[in-house]
Amino acid sequence: MKQLLTIIFFLFVITLVNGQQRHAVSVYIAPNFESGMAIATYYGVQYKLSLSGQHQIQTNFSFSDGNDWAIGLGYLYGFPILTDGLFFIVGGELTLDFFSRQSSAVEKRPFSLVPQGGFDYHVPKTPIGVFAIYAPKFSTSQSEFVDVATFQAGLRFRF
């Protein structure tokens, strides 16, 4: 039931903000270097809405090759730096993770608070952008409370 309510909430948010301008859809890869030499990689899709100026609301859906997946909702603020189109991004996100490998109900659906910081570049006179974000996770998971080695990099299409 919580899954259904969460999905309905995200659809409601996207419907509410659909009438606004300055939308962006991104595809990204999020390698995680925390587990020793192995890299756990997530792939995802983001929808971002610029509210006014530098304020942005972001939703995302990500999945891994291990059948784990996550959905998130967050707020970002972009500081313009150096040249047109380059922004330093800071913000945070609330994420709901679904792990297929654990058997405990507590482990299957931990919430995570994900502070974010990085760079976002909009290529001038095109709808294309690229971004790189550092996004450590602080989770309610009892086995992995802090995950400090998560990065995101991706390609963004703005409309």
Secondary structure, DSSP 8 states (H G I E B T S, - for coil): -HHHHHHHHHHHHHHHHTTSS-EEEEEEEEEE--STT--EEEEEEEEEEEEETTEEEEEEEEEETTS-EEEEEEEEEEEE-SSTTEEEEEEEEEEEEE-SS--SHHHHS-EEEEEEEEEEEE-TTSSEEEEEEE--EEES-SS-SEE--BEEEEEEEE-
